[in-house]
Amino acid sequence: MAEDSKTVQVTDAVVRTTLLPLVVTLIVDVVLRTTGVDLGGYQTLVAAGAGYIGYAVVRFLEVYVSPKWGYILGLKVASAPTYKGRYAA
């Protein structure tokens, strides 16, 4: 049973830290290309930066405004993850 809990924690962590930035990065990149904005070699960097800024904004809202914002980060429940053991807060 403990292994199932760890698997869920890993899955939630991966979804939280990669899915939102990836989606925002792809959307920004498509919008930049579609609108004809040419940033040269910096286009990918700008799109990736926007993805991580998007994650930071949603995470800020989740921590300081309401845990319900965690839903945008891919959680099925509206709360931040809790850790046990040596990584506990």
FENSUL-V236488 format. One record per residue. PHI is phi in whole degrees, -180 to 180 (NA if undefined). Layout:
[[PHI] [PHI]]
This chain:
[[NA] [-65] [-66] [-64] [-64] [-66] [-62] [-64] [-62] [-66] [-61] [-61] [-64] [-66] [-63] [-63] [-95] [-120] [-67] [-62] [-60] [-64] [-63] [-63] [-59] [-64] [-64] [-62] [-63] [-65] [-63] [-62] [-69] [-68] [-81] [84] [-72] [-112] [-100] [63] [-73] [-91] [-59] [-66] [-64] [-64] [-63] [-66] [-61] [-64] [-62] [-75] [-66] [-60] [-63] [-62] [-64] [-65] [-64] [-59] [-62] [-64] [-80] [-101] [-107] [-160] [-61] [-63] [-65] [-61] [-61] [-66] [-81] [100] [-83] [-83] [-113] [-96] [-153] [-75] [-67] [-115] [-119] [-117] [86] [-72] [-97] [-68] [-76]]
